[in-house]
Amino acid sequence: MACNSSTCNSSGCYKGYEEEEQPKPNTKAAVNGGNSCQNLCVKCKVNEPVCCGIGGENSRFCKDCFKNNLYGKFKQAVTYNAMITPPDKVLVAFSGGPSSRVVLQFVHEMQYKAQKNYDANKDKSLPVFGVGVAFIDESSTHSFTSLHIEKAIEDIRLIVSNLAPPSKELFVVPIESIFSSDGIDGKERLKELLDAVSDVTGKEDLLIRLRILLLQKIASENGYTRIVLGTCTSRIACHVISATVKGQGYSLSADIQYVDSRWEIPVVLPLRDCPAQELNTLCSLDGSLKIVELLNGPCSGINGLVSSFVKVLQAECYV
């Protein structure tokens, strides 16, 4: 398991396996100071910066340090909140967007390092946690053509299969299967339910609820012990405002915690401290982090207004 102590020697702790060698600063550049330092990455003091974090000019990073900074936030959240332990089997919810793509990559890297340490360990006492990936096909509720959705699913299969071992099982499940295994019957019941909700915001919230219920169903039927979502700081900010507007403040504190244990299968948010802008930047810098934007349908109603408002506020932080 994970812990905070620097002296922990527990055989069930991932902390020792996760320590990474940090790049040493360029001593000459640091001594020279002046303009030479201002044009270097604020972390490694070696490479030229290619992007800025949320601190603007005071957080200019090179590509590698920028990724390491984000991974550090992820690893800290996972470690300090015991989100993933060696015996676990985690299901990563993958929508194709930047946030879910980054969380899938980071979970994969964590698993890959655990596997390397397991192979190097003679007593094999520390098992490697399992990883699965779930994609909820919501094409029956959107206007996507069958050709486009098939291409998107093909891209998602390619993304998952291209990840290095250990292998990860991919579940592509239509959202109507929450009602019935019969596709036609499920679609009819889903349409009937959505038609019963008159406002746009209500339909969006209902789909969000059905999505998490279906993830719970997939995890429960396949023996997963954790569900990992790519919910980031920006998404949480939107939820805080929209939930307050809708009068849902009673459950707000539980909605935004690192580990939501209200569900049968706990839901964890390892990217809770990462803004959407930084996740988008990482995907644009790292060509291997392919995203599938087709599946990110626009929101309207209260959710759309709040999302636009938060984007404007966060854009000002990067000016």
C-alpha positions as CSV (number, residue, x, y, z in Angstrom):
1,M,0.0,0.0,0.0
2,A,1.0,3.7,-0.2
3,C,2.1,5.8,2.7
4,N,3.7,9.2,3.6
5,S,6.5,8.1,5.8
6,S,10.1,8.4,4.4
7,T,11.2,5.6,6.7
8,C,8.5,3.1,5.7
9,N,9.9,-0.4,4.9
10,S,6.6,-2.1,4.3
11,S,6.7,-4.7,1.6
12,G,3.3,-3.5,0.4
13,C,4.3,0.0,-0.3
14,Y,4.8,1.4,-3.8
15,K,6.6,4.5,-2.6
16,G,10.1,3.1,-2.9
17,Y,9.4,1.9,-6.4
18,E,8.1,5.2,-7.5
19,E,11.2,7.3,-6.6
20,E,12.7,8.8,-9.8
21,E,16.1,10.3,-10.4
22,Q,15.6,14.0,-10.9
23,P,17.7,15.9,-13.5
24,K,20.6,17.8,-12.1
25,P,20.6,21.5,-12.7
26,N,23.1,23.0,-15.1
27,T,25.6,24.6,-12.7
28,K,27.2,26.9,-15.3
29,A,23.8,28.3,-16.3
30,A,22.9,28.9,-12.7
31,V,26.1,30.7,-12.0
32,N,25.9,32.9,-15.0
33,G,22.4,34.0,-14.1
34,G,20.9,37.0,-16.0
35,N,19.2,36.4,-19.3
36,S,20.7,32.9,-19.7
37,C,18.7,31.6,-16.7
38,Q,15.6,33.4,-17.8
39,N,15.6,31.4,-21.0
40,L,16.0,28.0,-19.4
41,C,13.5,25.6,-17.8
42,V,12.8,26.6,-14.2
43,K,13.3,23.0,-13.0
44,C,16.2,21.4,-14.8
45,K,18.0,24.7,-15.7
46,V,19.3,22.9,-18.8
47,N,16.7,22.9,-21.6
48,E,14.8,25.7,-23.2
49,P,11.2,26.1,-22.0
50,V,8.4,25.1,-24.4
51,C,5.4,25.9,-22.2
52,C,4.2,27.6,-19.0
53,G,2.3,26.1,-16.1
54,I,-0.5,27.9,-14.3
55,G,2.1,30.2,-12.7
56,G,2.8,31.9,-16.1
57,E,6.3,33.2,-16.6
58,N,7.4,31.8,-13.2
59,S,6.6,28.2,-14.2
60,R,8.3,27.8,-17.6
61,F,9.1,24.2,-18.3
62,C,10.8,22.1,-20.9
63,K,8.8,19.2,-22.3
64,D,10.3,16.5,-20.0
65,C,10.0,18.6,-16.8
66,F,6.5,19.7,-17.7
67,K,5.4,16.0,-18.0
68,N,7.3,15.1,-14.8
69,N,5.6,17.9,-13.0
70,L,2.2,16.7,-14.0
71,Y,3.1,13.1,-13.2
72,G,4.3,14.2,-9.8
73,K,0.9,15.6,-9.0
74,F,-0.7,12.4,-10.1
75,K,1.7,10.2,-8.1
76,Q,1.3,12.3,-5.0
77,A,-2.5,12.1,-5.2
78,V,-2.3,8.3,-5.7
79,T,0.3,7.7,-3.0
80,Y,-1.1,10.0,-0.2
81,N,-4.7,8.8,-0.7
82,A,-3.9,5.1,-1.2
83,M,-5.8,5.1,-4.5
84,I,-4.0,2.2,-6.0
85,T,-2.4,-0.7,-4.0
86,P,-0.6,-3.8,-5.2
87,P,-3.6,-6.2,-4.9
88,D,-5.9,-3.8,-6.7
89,K,-7.4,-4.2,-10.2
90,V,-8.3,-0.8,-11.5
91,L,-10.7,0.2,-14.3
92,V,-9.7,3.3,-16.2
93,A,-12.7,5.2,-17.7
94,F,-11.6,6.4,-21.2
95,S,-13.6,8.8,-23.2
96,G,-10.9,9.7,-25.8
97,G,-10.3,13.3,-24.5
98,P,-7.1,14.8,-23.1
99,S,-7.9,14.2,-19.4
100,S,-8.7,10.5,-19.8
101,R,-5.8,10.0,-22.2
102,V,-3.3,11.4,-19.6
103,V,-4.7,9.4,-16.7
104,L,-4.6,6.2,-18.8
105,Q,-0.9,7.0,-19.7
106,F,0.1,7.8,-16.1
107,V,-1.7,4.7,-14.7
108,H,0.1,2.6,-17.4
109,E,3.5,4.1,-16.5
110,M,2.9,3.4,-12.8
111,Q,2.0,-0.2,-13.6
112,Y,4.9,-0.6,-16.0
113,K,7.4,0.5,-13.3
114,A,5.7,-1.8,-10.7
115,Q,6.1,-4.7,-13.2
116,K,9.8,-3.9,-13.7
117,N,10.4,-4.0,-10.0
118,Y,8.4,-7.2,-9.6
119,D,10.6,-8.9,-12.3
120,A,13.7,-7.6,-10.6
121,N,12.6,-8.8,-7.1
122,K,13.6,-12.3,-6.3
123,D,11.0,-13.1,-3.7
124,K,8.1,-11.8,-5.8
125,S,6.3,-10.6,-2.7
126,L,4.8,-7.4,-4.2
127,P,2.1,-8.2,-6.8
128,V,1.5,-5.8,-9.7
129,F,-2.0,-4.2,-9.8
130,G,-4.1,-5.0,-12.9
131,V,-5.4,-2.4,-15.3
132,G,-8.5,-2.5,-17.5
133,V,-9.9,0.2,-19.8
134,A,-13.6,1.0,-20.3
135,F,-15.1,3.1,-23.1
136,I,-18.8,3.9,-22.9
137,D,-20.3,4.2,-26.4
138,E,-22.9,6.9,-26.3
139,S,-23.5,7.1,-30.0
140,S,-27.2,6.2,-29.5
141,T,-27.7,9.5,-27.7
142,H,-25.7,11.7,-30.2
143,S,-25.8,12.4,-33.9
144,F,-22.5,10.6,-34.7
145,T,-22.6,8.6,-37.9
146,S,-21.9,4.9,-37.6
147,L,-18.7,5.3,-39.8
148,H,-17.3,8.0,-37.4
149,I,-18.1,6.0,-34.2
150,E,-16.5,2.9,-35.7
151,K,-13.4,4.9,-36.6
152,A,-13.3,6.3,-33.1
153,I,-13.6,2.9,-31.5
154,E,-10.9,1.6,-33.8
155,D,-8.6,4.4,-32.7
156,I,-9.3,3.7,-29.0
157,R,-8.5,0.0,-29.5
158,L,-5.2,1.0,-31.2
159,I,-4.3,3.4,-28.3
160,V,-4.8,0.7,-25.7
161,S,-3.1,-2.0,-27.7
162,N,0.0,0.2,-28.3
163,L,0.6,0.5,-24.6
164,A,3.6,-1.6,-23.4
165,P,3.0,-4.7,-21.3
166,P,1.4,-5.6,-19.0
167,S,-1.6,-6.0,-21.4
168,K,-4.9,-4.2,-20.6
169,E,-8.4,-5.5,-21.3
170,L,-10.6,-3.1,-23.2
171,F,-14.4,-2.9,-22.7
172,V,-16.4,-1.1,-25.3
173,V,-19.9,-1.0,-23.9
174,P,-23.0,0.9,-25.3
175,I,-24.7,3.0,-22.7
176,E,-28.1,1.4,-23.4
177,S,-26.7,-1.9,-22.0
178,I,-27.3,-0.5,-18.5
179,F,-31.0,-1.4,-19.2
180,S,-30.7,-4.6,-21.2
181,S,-28.3,-6.9,-23.0
182,D,-30.6,-6.7,-26.0
183,G,-29.4,-3.7,-28.0
184,I,-32.8,-2.8,-29.5
185,D,-34.7,-3.1,-26.3
186,G,-32.0,-1.1,-24.4
187,K,-32.1,1.7,-27.0
188,E,-35.9,1.9,-26.7
189,R,-35.8,2.1,-22.9
190,L,-33.0,4.7,-23.0
191,K,-34.9,6.8,-25.5
192,E,-38.1,6.6,-23.4
193,L,-36.2,7.6,-20.3
194,L,-34.5,10.6,-22.0
195,D,-37.7,11.7,-23.6
196,A,-39.3,11.9,-20.2
197,V,-36.8,14.6,-19.2
198,S,-37.8,17.9,-20.7
199,D,-34.8,20.2,-20.1
200,V,-31.3,19.9,-21.6
201,T,-29.4,20.2,-18.3
202,G,-31.5,17.3,-16.8
203,K,-30.7,15.1,-19.8
204,E,-27.0,15.8,-19.5
205,D,-27.0,15.0,-15.8
206,L,-29.0,11.9,-16.3
207,L,-26.5,10.6,-18.9
208,I,-23.6,11.4,-16.4
209,R,-25.4,9.3,-13.8
210,L,-26.1,6.4,-16.3
211,R,-22.4,6.5,-17.3
212,I,-21.1,6.0,-13.8
213,L,-23.7,3.3,-13.1
214,L,-22.5,1.4,-16.2
215,L,-18.9,1.8,-15.1
216,Q,-19.9,0.3,-11.8
217,K,-21.6,-2.6,-13.5
218,I,-18.5,-3.3,-15.7
219,A,-16.2,-3.2,-12.8
220,S,-18.4,-5.4,-10.6
221,E,-18.9,-8.0,-13.2
222,N,-15.2,-8.3,-14.1
223,G,-13.6,-8.1,-10.6
224,Y,-12.2,-4.6,-10.6
225,T,-11.7,-2.9,-7.2
226,R,-11.2,0.7,-8.3
227,I,-12.6,3.0,-11.0
228,V,-10.3,5.7,-12.2
229,L,-11.7,8.8,-13.7
230,G,-9.8,11.6,-15.5
231,T,-11.7,14.3,-13.7
232,C,-9.3,17.3,-13.4
233,T,-9.3,20.6,-11.5
234,S,-11.2,22.4,-14.2
235,R,-14.0,19.8,-14.3
236,I,-14.2,20.0,-10.5
237,A,-14.5,23.8,-10.7
238,C,-17.4,23.4,-13.1
239,H,-19.1,20.9,-11.0
240,V,-18.8,23.0,-7.8
241,I,-20.5,26.0,-9.5
242,S,-23.1,24.0,-11.4
243,A,-24.0,21.8,-8.4
244,T,-24.4,25.0,-6.3
245,V,-26.7,26.5,-8.9
246,K,-28.8,23.4,-9.1
247,G,-29.2,23.2,-5.3
248,Q,-27.0,20.0,-5.0
249,G,-24.7,21.4,-2.3
250,Y,-25.5,18.6,0.1
251,S,-23.4,16.1,-1.8
252,L,-20.7,18.5,-3.1
253,S,-18.0,17.7,-0.6
254,A,-18.3,14.0,-1.3
255,D,-18.4,14.5,-5.1
256,I,-15.0,16.3,-5.2
257,Q,-12.9,14.2,-2.8
258,Y,-10.0,12.1,-4.0
259,V,-11.7,8.8,-3.2
260,D,-15.5,8.5,-3.4
261,S,-16.4,5.5,-1.3
262,R,-20.1,5.9,-1.6
263,W,-20.1,3.5,-4.5
264,E,-19.8,-0.3,-4.3
265,I,-16.6,0.1,-6.3
266,P,-14.7,3.2,-5.0
267,V,-14.2,6.0,-7.6
268,V,-10.8,7.7,-7.5
269,L,-9.7,11.1,-9.0
270,P,-5.9,11.1,-9.4
271,L,-5.9,14.2,-11.7
272,R,-7.8,16.2,-9.2
273,D,-4.9,18.7,-8.9
274,C,-4.2,19.1,-12.6
275,P,-5.9,21.9,-14.6
276,A,-7.3,21.1,-18.0
277,Q,-5.0,23.5,-19.8
278,E,-1.9,21.6,-18.6
279,L,-3.4,18.3,-19.7
280,N,-4.2,19.7,-23.1
281,T,-0.7,21.1,-23.4
282,L,0.9,17.8,-22.5
283,C,-1.2,16.0,-25.2
284,S,-0.1,18.6,-27.8
285,L,3.6,18.3,-26.8
286,D,3.7,14.6,-26.6
287,G,2.8,13.1,-30.0
288,S,2.3,9.6,-28.5
289,L,-0.7,10.9,-26.5
290,K,-3.3,10.6,-29.2
291,I,-6.8,11.7,-28.4
292,V,-10.2,11.0,-30.0
293,E,-12.0,14.4,-30.1
294,L,-15.1,13.1,-31.9
295,L,-16.5,11.7,-28.7
296,N,-16.4,15.0,-26.8
297,G,-19.8,16.4,-27.6
298,P,-20.6,20.0,-26.6
299,C,-22.6,20.8,-23.5
300,S,-25.5,23.3,-23.3
301,G,-27.8,24.5,-20.6
302,I,-26.4,25.2,-17.2
303,N,-23.4,22.9,-17.7
304,G,-22.4,24.6,-20.9
305,L,-22.7,28.1,-19.4
306,V,-20.6,27.1,-16.4
307,S,-18.0,25.4,-18.5
308,S,-17.6,28.5,-20.7
309,F,-17.3,30.7,-17.7
310,V,-14.6,28.6,-16.1
311,K,-12.6,28.4,-19.3
312,V,-12.6,32.2,-19.5
313,L,-11.4,32.5,-15.9
314,Q,-8.6,29.9,-16.4
315,A,-7.5,31.4,-19.7
316,E,-6.7,34.6,-17.7
317,C,-4.4,32.7,-15.5
318,Y,-2.2,31.8,-18.5
319,V,-2.0,35.3,-19.9
